[in-house]
Amino acid sequence: MTKSMKILLAVIAIVLVPLLIFLLSYKIGIDNVSFIPESPEAQRKYVEDYMDKLNERNIDIIFYQHDPNGPSNLKARRINALNDQGLNLDLYQNCSRHVLVLYDLDGSLNLSTNDIQYIYELYSHKEFRIVYLGTSKYSLLQEYGFISSIPEAGTKSYITWTNHSYAGFADDPISMPITSGLTDEEVTVYTMLMEFAQKDLFWN
């Protein structure tokens, strides 16, 4: 084989190998893209189907001082007092998990010292998942030991579970199939619920 032929083969290899790698990666990426329906009706049906899967897990989803504003078939409840009577856990003792959602997207949620201490008891002794939706209470959550550090500015979602935490899980609604017709607040809540329905991570 001549020297010029070797150079030509080397040039072809240098050009073709990266191209083949790119094309293969692109195909894998296309294959892994989740199917998202196009019509609004199909998108809502898609979400409702996932809510049915979430409901089947028999999870007690509790919104504090805020009506649940997810899909119509979501099984969740509202409480107005952070105490044993307000939670009324005797009626929900057969649930597989309890999740307390602190809904603070408008910054109006008031939490007293007693409230935050009670929430910490639920988190540390009753294995509650604590979800915070908002931006203004991260210093308070850090002060009481829910989080080790304050997330970057603008983070509006946070979940805790034993020895772990996850910030920003509903901030980038990439998995949300509904692309129109929801308010910004609804997008955050729907994304939270879709995360719960799609990933077993939260319930391990």
C-alpha positions in Angstrom: 0.0 0.0 0.0 1.4 3.3 -1.0 2.0 6.2 1.4 -0.7 8.3 -0.4 -3.2 5.5 -0.1 -2.5 5.2 3.7 -3.1 8.9 4.1 -6.3 8.7 2.1 -7.6 5.9 4.3 -6.6 7.7 7.4 -8.5 10.8 6.3 -11.6 8.7 5.5 -11.5 7.1 8.9 -11.1 10.5 10.6 -14.2 11.8 8.8 -16.4 8.7 8.9 -15.9 7.5 12.4 -17.2 10.6 14.2 -20.0 10.8 11.6 -21.1 7.2 12.3 -20.9 7.9 16.1 -23.1 11.0 15.7 -25.7 9.2 13.5 -25.9 6.3 16.0 -26.3 8.6 18.9 -29.0 10.6 17.1 -30.9 7.4 16.3 -30.7 6.3 20.0 -31.9 9.7 21.1 -34.9 9.5 18.6 -35.8 6.0 19.8 -35.8 7.2 23.5 -38.0 10.2 23.0 -41.3 9.6 24.9 -44.4 9.7 22.8 -46.4 12.8 23.5 -49.8 13.2 21.9 -50.4 16.3 19.8 -54.1 17.1 20.4 -55.1 18.8 23.7 -57.7 16.1 24.3 -55.1 13.3 23.9 -52.6 15.1 26.1 -55.1 15.4 28.9 -56.0 11.7 28.5 -52.3 10.9 28.7 -52.0 12.7 32.0 -55.2 11.2 33.4 -53.9 7.7 32.6 -50.7 8.5 34.6 -52.8 9.8 37.5 -54.7 6.5 37.5 -51.3 4.8 37.9 -50.4 7.2 40.7 -53.7 6.6 42.4 -53.2 2.8 42.2 -50.1 3.3 44.5 -52.5 4.3 47.3 -50.4 7.3 48.3 -51.9 9.9 50.7 -51.2 13.2 48.9 -51.9 16.1 51.2 -52.0 19.8 50.2 -51.6 22.1 53.1 -54.0 25.2 53.0 -54.5 24.8 49.3 -57.0 22.9 47.2 -55.4 20.2 45.0 -55.2 21.7 41.6 -54.1 18.7 39.5 -56.0 16.6 37.0 -59.6 15.9 37.9 -59.0 12.2 38.6 -56.1 12.8 41.1 -56.8 11.4 44.5 -55.5 14.0 47.0 -56.8 16.0 49.9 -56.5 19.3 51.7 -55.8 20.0 55.3 -56.0 23.3 57.1 -54.1 22.6 60.4 -50.7 21.0 60.9 -51.5 18.8 63.9 -52.7 15.3 64.6 -56.3 16.3 64.4 -55.8 18.2 61.1 -54.0 15.3 59.5 -56.5 12.7 60.7 -54.1 9.9 59.8 -56.3 7.2 61.4 -58.4 7.4 58.3 -55.4 7.0 56.0 -53.3 4.4 58.0 -53.5 1.9 55.2 -51.9 4.2 52.6 -48.5 3.2 51.3 -47.0 6.6 51.7 -47.9 10.1 53.0 -46.8 13.2 51.0 -47.2 16.7 52.4 -47.3 19.4 49.7 -46.4 22.9 51.0 -47.9 25.0 48.2 -46.2 28.4 48.2 -46.0 29.4 44.6 -47.5 32.8 45.4 -45.3 33.3 48.5 -48.3 33.6 50.8 -47.8 30.4 52.9 -47.4 31.1 56.6 -45.5 28.6 58.7 -45.1 29.2 62.4 -42.3 27.7 64.5 -44.8 25.1 65.7 -45.8 24.3 62.2 -42.2 23.8 60.9 -41.3 21.7 64.0 -44.4 19.5 63.4 -43.5 19.1 59.7 -40.0 18.0 60.8 -41.5 15.4 63.1 -43.5 14.0 60.2 -40.4 14.0 58.0 -38.0 12.5 60.5 -40.2 10.1 62.5 -43.2 9.2 60.3 -41.3 9.0 57.0 -43.4 11.7 55.3 -42.2 13.0 52.0 -42.2 16.8 52.2 -42.7 18.7 48.9 -42.2 22.4 48.8 -43.5 24.4 45.8 -42.3 28.0 46.0 -39.2 30.1 46.2 -39.3 32.1 49.5 -38.9 29.5 52.3 -35.6 27.8 51.5 -33.8 29.7 54.3 -36.4 28.4 56.7 -36.1 24.8 55.4 -32.3 25.0 55.8 -32.6 26.4 59.3 -34.7 23.5 60.4 -32.6 20.8 58.7 -34.8 19.8 55.8 -32.0 20.8 53.3 -28.3 21.2 53.7 -27.9 24.1 51.3 -30.2 26.6 49.6 -30.9 25.8 45.9 -30.0 28.3 43.2 -32.2 31.3 42.9 -35.5 30.7 41.2 -35.8 27.0 42.1 -39.5 26.5 42.9 -39.7 22.8 43.7 -38.2 20.5 46.3 -38.8 17.1 47.7 -37.3 15.4 50.7 -37.1 11.8 51.8 -35.0 9.8 54.2 -31.4 10.9 53.8 -32.0 12.3 50.3 -33.4 15.4 48.7 -34.1 16.6 45.2 -34.4 20.3 44.2 -35.8 21.6 41.0 -37.7 18.5 39.9 -40.7 20.4 38.7 -38.9 23.5 37.4 -38.1 22.2 33.9 -41.4 20.5 32.7 -39.7 18.5 30.0 -41.8 15.4 30.8 -45.1 17.3 30.8 -47.3 16.2 27.9 -49.7 19.1 28.1 -48.2 22.0 26.2 -51.0 24.6 26.4 -54.0 25.6 28.3 -52.4 25.5 31.8 -51.3 28.4 34.0 -47.7 28.5 35.1 -48.8 27.3 38.6 -50.7 24.4 37.1 -47.7 23.4 35.0 -45.6 23.1 38.1 -48.1 21.0 40.0 -48.9 18.8 37.0 -45.1 18.3 36.4 -44.7 17.3 40.1 -47.5 14.7 39.7 -46.1 13.4 36.5 -42.7 12.9 38.2 -44.4 11.0 41.0 -46.4 8.8 38.5 -43.4 8.1 36.2 -40.6 7.5 38.6 -40.3 4.9 41.4 -37.3 6.9 42.7 -39.6 8.9 45.0 -41.0 5.9 46.7 -37.9 3.9 47.4 
